[in-house]
């Protein structure tokens, strides 16, 4: 996936979660009785759970793919860091050996 596409997916997921959170807060803070609020939440959940929303499936798939890609990128960077640390240790050991050999020859 290109980087712009990743940003668009993140933005889309953020909008969806923001809208859902705003709707839930709005329903919960509305001046209605508890019974009315619970019934409205139940009706809303029933409507959305009975519908198959392709956009939600696409967003979920894109989110899972992005998380996998981030995990791969993190793992790749950790491997590069480990290799750099190993190379640094080897260089330090080599330098120490060269210095001790020069000292003995002096």
ZIJOLIN-V585178 format. One record per residue. N is the residue number from 1. RES is the residue in three letters. NEAR is the number of other C-alpha atoms within 12 Angstrom. Layout:
N RES NEAR
N RES NEAR
This chain:
1 UNK 15
2 UNK 10
3 UNK 12
4 UNK 10
5 UNK 15
6 UNK 21
7 UNK 16
8 UNK 18
9 UNK 27
10 UNK 22
11 UNK 17
12 UNK 21
13 UNK 25
14 UNK 17
15 UNK 15
16 UNK 18
17 UNK 17
18 UNK 15
19 UNK 14
20 UNK 18
21 UNK 14
22 UNK 16
23 UNK 18
24 UNK 20
25 UNK 15
26 UNK 17
27 UNK 22
28 UNK 20
29 UNK 15
30 UNK 17
31 UNK 12
32 UNK 14
33 UNK 13
34 UNK 14
35 UNK 12
36 UNK 16
37 UNK 20
38 UNK 18
39 UNK 16
40 UNK 21
41 UNK 23
42 UNK 16
43 UNK 14
44 UNK 18
45 UNK 16
46 UNK 13
47 UNK 13
48 UNK 15
49 UNK 13
50 UNK 10
51 UNK 13
52 UNK 12
53 UNK 13
54 UNK 11
55 UNK 16
56 UNK 19
57 UNK 14
58 UNK 16
59 UNK 24
60 UNK 20
61 UNK 16
62 UNK 24
63 UNK 26
64 UNK 18
65 UNK 19
66 UNK 24
67 UNK 17
68 UNK 15
69 UNK 18
70 UNK 17
71 UNK 14
72 UNK 14
73 UNK 14
74 UNK 14
75 UNK 14
76 UNK 14
77 UNK 14
78 UNK 14
79 UNK 14
80 UNK 14
81 UNK 14
82 UNK 14
83 UNK 14
84 UNK 14
85 UNK 14
86 UNK 14
87 UNK 14
88 UNK 14
89 UNK 14
90 UNK 14
91 UNK 14
92 UNK 14
93 UNK 14
94 UNK 14
95 UNK 14
96 UNK 14
97 UNK 14
98 UNK 14
99 UNK 14
100 UNK 13
101 UNK 12
102 UNK 11
103 UNK 10
104 UNK 9
105 UNK 8
106 UNK 7
